[in-house]
Amino acid sequence: MNNLIPPYADKLTALIGTPERQAALKLEARDLVSIDLTPRQTADLELLINGGYSPLTGYMNRADYDSVAASMRLADGTFWPVPIALEVTGKIGANLAQGARVALRDAEGFMLAVLTVGDFWPVDGKVRIGGTLEGAGLPQHHDFTELRQTPEDMRRQFARRGWRRILAYQPEHALFRPQYDFIIECARSHEASLLLHPVAGEMPADEVEYFARIHGYEAVLARSTLASTTLALLPLPDHGGGLRAALLKAIVARNYGCTHVVLEGVPDAELTPYSAGLGLHLIGLPAMVYVEAEGKHLPTAKAHGLVTQEMLSAEEVHRRLERGQEIPEWFAFPEVVAALRRAYPPRPMQGVCIFFTGFSGSGKSTLAKALMVRLLELGGRQVTLLDGDIVRKHLSSELGFSREHRDLNIRRIGYVASEIVKHRGVAICAPIAPYAATRHAVRHMIEQYGGFFEIHVATPIEVCESRDRKGLYAKARAGLVKEFTGVSDPYEIPESPELSIDTSDIGVDEAVQRILLKLEREGYLR
């Protein structure tokens, strides 16, 4: 390893001890207060204890944190761009004491480290903690385990292969031809080996896209024309964009043994002043264009006077995938497109949720059942009806009708619908769903995986009350039913639903036909 670049600040501070020490920490943790980490916090912890964040030996104390936030330097003057501390709820923070030992666990309860609290301070109702760490083991990853390498692992691999000059590229998105051409040219011009080190710090909400992205990297690497390339996953969480996040990536790259790093979102002019201090070559990824006459991509600045093709935006790529349209080979390798098409099928193959909302008696359930029958009749789709009354019986039987319980009931419906949509089915929901914030949360939950159509069944309450087949309005008026929507509790009218239907002036068949035409227009029906 002597020929490799030293770690940042000259020491790799991996914080995991011997197997005997790890066992002792796990035994000690049985009697310690535990903090369950979020996926983002777990990713930060992994880089702290595996040495990726060297020279840090734990979470920053307040002096270091404030100094980094103000000037990108630790209190001792060492350059560091991003504050790293553990943030917990005020309730947890209220039970802390300086010098206390705390067990840190992942979301599944696995003990990863023991934190010795140095100091802690309140911030906006939460508490930030600084202190030293002892690792009891790395977080468990069940995906692409052969690509999970610590800085020590990576350095051993580089030394074994005789690599000394290494270019890192740490993408957070699918790798398309413009970026590929640039990093290949960079590696060649600097006579460097290539570490493709995609960010995989937190499992994204859209897991299918994540796996497609990694398979795409594998495919790109397989066709690389460079003599020396390798692929590993980087457990770096999202610290935002901009210069600070880019410089943190650079420090991590050096700790993994890299001498050069290509960074996105920050131009060369902003990076150059930091190269000498960080001890590695920082290269900004420029805007690229495709020069058809030369059959390759060039930085825009080098393509003056040439006939060029503009790059496709991420939004345009997603739109073409949704509509089954071509993505040109000059922009993306066929293997990458094939992997993405598995994650983003055309709209007729995507899942979709039709979410009816309106007063009791507005006709939601009738429309939902009729729509389900028509969709099944058309064929080609798995359809599930989540009617309000049915859900109350099977999913939320223990809940009452307080605002809190009604809100929880809708969120449960949304979660089940999101799983149906994720697996490319059609979910039809027909709850009252009176609160705008809850409907918005359900929309957000579902749109990560497919389509969401909010249909406001805007039948006037007078008509709903005149129907009153269950006698609920009469009971509410008599005070026998508390917090009844439209009588003693508000209904917040949707501001921009995909469709609004008043069943007092339109029949069921006509209403269902309007819904089908809307779905067809948006591409969810062939």
N, C-alpha and C positions, 0 to 999 in steps of 0.2 A: 504494500500500500504506500510505500515511501515516495513513489513517483506521482501520486495523486495530489491534487490541490488540497491543502489542509482545510478542515472545517472552518466555518466562520468563527472568528475570534480564537482560532487555533485549537479548539478542543471540542470533540463530539461528546455532548453531555447526555448520553443515554442514561435513563434513570431507573432501569430495571436491574435488580440485583441478581444474585445467584439463585438457583432453584430453592435452596434452603431458606434464603431470605424471603423469597416470594411466598413460600409455605408459611413462614412465621407471620408475615403480614396478613395473610388470609385468616389465620387463626386469631390474630389480634382483632381483626375487623368484626368478629362476631360480637364483641362488646362495645363497638364504637357506634356513634351516630352515623347514619348513612345519608348521602345526598345522591339522588338519582339524576343522572345527566341527560340532557337532550341529545339528539344525534349530532347537532352542531358542536356542543360542548365535548362530546365524546371524541369527535375528530380532532379538536384542538388538543385534548388530553393525549391522544395517540402521538401527535407530533412532539408534544412536550416530553413524553417518556421514551420515545424511540430515538430522540436526538435531532429530529427534523427542525426543531426550534432552538438548537444550540446557538448561543451559550446559556439560554434560560434554564434554570433549575427548578422552576415551578411557576406559579401564577405571580404576576407583578404585585408588589406592595404599592401603597398609594403614591409614594414619592416617585417610584419608577413609572407607574401608570400615568400620573399627571404630567411628568416630564416628557414621556413619549407622545402623549396627546398634544402637548404644546410645541415640542421641538424635534420629534423623532429621535430622541436620545434618552437612554436610561440615565438614572441619576448619577452614575459614575462616568457618563460621557460616551459610553458605547452606543453606536448608531443602532437604532431599532425602529421600524416604521409604524408598527401597529400595536396598540395596547392589548395585552393578553391577561385577563383576570377572570375569575369564576363569579358569575352573577347568579344570585339565588333570590328566592322570595323573602320578603320582610319577616315572615313567620319563621323560616329556617334561620335567617340571620339573627333573630332575637335570642337564639339559644347558643350562639357562638361565644367563644372566649379565646383570647390570645394564648397560643401554645396548645390549644386543643387538637386532638387527632381525630380526623374525620375520614370515613371510608367513602370513596367515590365509586359509584356503580353505574353500569349502562342501563338502558331502558328495560332490559330483561333481568336486571338484578345481579349480573356478574360483577364481582369486585375487581376493579382495575388498578386502583392506587389508594394510598393513604396520604392525605394532605395534613401537614402540620400548619395550623393557622398562624400566619404572621401578623397581619392586621386585616381589618374589614371596615367598610364605611358605607353609609346609606347613599343611594342614588335613585331619585324618582320612585320611592316606595319599595325599591329593591335594595339588596346589599351586595357589594362587590367584595370578594375575598382574595387576599394575596397570601402566599405561603409556599413552602417547599414540598416537593412530591417524592414519593417512593413508589415505583411501579410494581404491581403484583402480577402483571401480565398484559399483553396487548389486547385490544378489542377483538372479538371474534368476527371474522368475515367468512361468509359461506359462498360468496361470489368471487370467481376468478382468483382463487387462492394462490395459484402459481404466479400471479402478477403482483401479489402483495409483498413488497420488499422494503425492509427498513433501510435507513442510510448505511448501516454497517453491512447489510446484505449486498446493497448496490455497490458499495466500495469494494467489497471482496470480489464481486463479479467483474468489475472494471479491471481490478488488479490481475485477476486470473486471465483475462482476455488481452492484457497488455495495453489497455486503453489509457491514455493520459489526457488528451484534449477531448472534452465531451460537451456537445451542444444539447441543452434541454429545451423541450417545448412542452408546455403544460396546458393543453386546450381544455375548454369547458363545454365544447360543442362538437358536433360531428366534424370530421376532418375532410374538407373539400379540396379540390385541386389548387386553388390560389394559395392557400396556406401550405399545402404539401410542396408545391413547386418552390415556394420561398424558403422553407426550412431545409429542403434538400440542397438548394443552391448555397444557403448559408453554411451548411455542414461541409460542402465541397470547398467553398472558398476559404474556410478557416481550417481545412484539413482536420476536421473533427469527426468523431463518432457521434451517433445520434441516439439520445434517450428520449423516446416519445413517452411523456409522463402525464397522461391525462388526469385531471382533477376528479376524484371520486371520494370526497370527504363525507358527504351525506347522501343516503339513498334518496333520490328525488321522488316526488309524488308520482310521477309517471315512470314507473319502474321499467315498462316495456321499452321506452325511449332510451333509458340508461343502458340496458343490455344491447340494444341495437347499436348504440354509439360505440360501445367497447368492441363489439364484433366488427364494426367498421374499421376501427383502428387496427385490429388484427389483420384484416384484409389488405389495408393500405400498406402495412409493414411487409406483408408477404410479397408485394410487388415492388418494393423499394429497390432502387438501383445502387444504393450505397453498399459498400462492403461490410460496414459494421453498424448495425442498428439493434436496438432492443426496446421492449415495451414493459412498463410497470405502471401501477396505479398509485396516485398520490392522495393520501387521506387528508387533504386540505379543505377546511370548510370555507364557506363564502364570507369574505371580509369586505365585500363591496368592490367597486371598481376603482379606477384612478391610480395615481402614482403610489400611494402608500401600499395598496394591495399588491401592485406589481413588484415593488421592492421587497415585500415579504416573500413573494414567490422566488425572487432572485436569491435571497438568503437561504431558503429551503433548498434550492437547486445546488448551491455551493455545498451545503451540508450533505447532500446526496452524492457529492463528488464531481459536480459539473463545473466546467470552466467558462462556458458561454451559455446564455439563455435568451430565447426569443420571447418577448413579452408583448401582449396585446393591449390595445386601448391607450397606450402612452407613446408619444413620438420620441424618436431618437434624441432630439434636442433636450427633452426633459430628463432622459435617462442618463445621458453622458456624464453629467456632473457627479453621479453616484458610482460610476464604474470603479474608479481607483479605490475609493473607500471600502467598497464591498469586495474588491479583489477578484472580480470576474467581468467578462465582457457582456454588456447589456445591449440587446438589439431590439429595437422597436419594430413590430410587424406593421409595414406600411399598407396603405390602400393599394389594391391590386387591380389590374385589368388584364383581359385576355387579348393577346395579339395574334390574330388568326394567321397572318402571313408567316409567323415564326412558330406557330403551334404551341405556344407556351404563355404563361402568365408573367407579367412584369410589374414592378412598382409603377404606379401612375406617373411618378416623376421621371421615369426612364422611358416613357412611351409617347413623348411629345411628337406629333406629326405622323404617328402610326394609326392605322385603322384598328380600333379596339372594340371589344364587347364589354359592356358593363357587367359587374358581378350581380348575381341573384341575392337579394336580401333573405334573411332567415324567414321573414314572413312570406316571401314569394315561394321559397322552397316548400314551406308548410302548406301553402295554398295549392301548389301543384301536386303534392303528395295526396292531399285530401280529395282532389278532383281527378286523380289518376292520370295526370298530364306528364309529359316528358320532362325530364331534367337532363339537359345536354351533357354529353360525356366530357366536353371540354371543361365543365364546371365540377363534375363529381364522377368518381370511378363507379362503374356499374355495380360492383360489390357493395359499395357504401349505399347506393340508392336502393339496392335490393334489401339490405338490412333495415333501412329507414322505412321502406314500404311495409315491412312486417309490423313496424311500430305505428305507422300512420297509414292505415288502409284507406281506400277511397270511401267517401261518405256513405254510400249504400251499404258498406260493410262495418261502419262504425256504430258504436252504441249511442243511444239517444234516450233522454228522459223527457216525457211530456208531463208537465207538472200543473195540474188544475188547482186553482185557489179561488175561494169565494165563500159566501155565507152558507150556513146550513140550509138545505132546501133549494139551493140555487140551480141544481141539476148536474153537479160535478160527477157524482157517482154514475148517473145514467149515461152521461157522455163518455166517461172513462170506460165503462163496460161495453158500450157500443163501438168505441174506437178499438178496443182490444179485439173484438170479434172481427171487425173489418181488416185489421192488420193480419190476424191469423188467416183470414180468408184469402188475402193477397199472397200469403206464404213467404218463405225465405227468411223469416225473422222469429227469434224466440221472444215472446212477449210475457211480461209479468205485471200484474195489476196489484198495486199497493193502495188499496182503498182505505180511507180513514177508519171506518168501523172495523174492518178486518185486521188492520194493524193494531188497533186498540185491543183486540181480542188475543192476538197471538204474539205481539212484540212488546206491547206496553201495558199489559193488563194491570200492573201494579201502580201505574201512574194515575193521579187525579186530574183535576181540570184547573189547577192554579196556573198562573202565567208561566211559572218556572217549569211545571210539568208539561204544559202544552208545547212550550219551546223545545224541551227535551224530546218529546214525541216526534216533532217535525225533524229534528236533527237525526233521530234514529232512522226515520223514513229516508232522509237524504243519504245517510251512510249506506243503507241497503241498496238504494237506487244507484249510488256511485259504483258499488261492486258489480251490479248488473250491467251498467254502462261500460265499465272497465272490460268486462268480458263480452262486449259487443252485442248485448241484448237490448231490448226496448223495455224501459221501465215506465209504467203509467201510474202516476201518483195523484190521489184525489183527496187531500186533507183540506181543512178550512185554511190553515196556515195564515193567521191574521197579521203577523208581524213582519214588516219589511226587512228588518235586519236578519231575521232567521231565514227568510226566503233567499236573501242575498248570500248568506253563508252556505245554504244548500246548493245554490247555483255555482258558487266557487268550488265546492267539494266535487261537483259532478263535471264541470267543464274541464277539469284536468284530464278527463278520460274520454270525453265525447261531447255530444250536443245536449243542449238544455233549452226546452221550449216552455216558457211560462204562459199559461192560458188563464186569463182572468175571466171567470164565469161571472159576468157583471149583472146578473139578475137583481133587480131592485129588492131591497129587504122587505118591502110591502108584499111583493109577489111571493117571496120565500116564506113569509109569515102566513100568508093565506093558504099555502100548501100544507105546511106544518103536519106532515103525516105522523111524526113521532110525538107530537104534542109538546115539543121542547120550548117553543116560543111562549106558549101559554104558561108553562111552568116558570119560565124566566120572568115573564111579566108579573106573575104572582109572587115572585121572590123565592120560589122553591129551588131554582137552579141559579147558583152564583156564577159570576164572571162569564156570562154567556155572550158570545161574540155578536155584536150588533144591537144588543139590548143593554147590558151592563159592562161590556168590555169592548174596546174599539176594534174596528177592522181597518188596517192601513192599506188603502187602495194602491195597487201596483202602479208605478209611474210609467214604465215602458215595457209592458208584457209583449211577447211575440205575437199574441192574438188576444182579442177581447170578444167575448160572446155573451149575448143576453138571451137566455132561453125563454124569455117571455115573448119574444117576437121572432124566434127562429126555431124550426123543428130539429129534432135530434139528428135525422139523416142529413139535413142540410148543414148542420153544425159540424158533424163528423167529416163531411166532404170538404168543408173549408179547411179543417185541420190537415186532412190528407194532402190537399193541394199545396198547403204551406210546407209540409214536410217534403213533398216532391220538388217544390221550387228550390228548397235549400239543399237538395241533393241526397236526402236520407232515404228516399224511396226511388226505385228505378222506374 
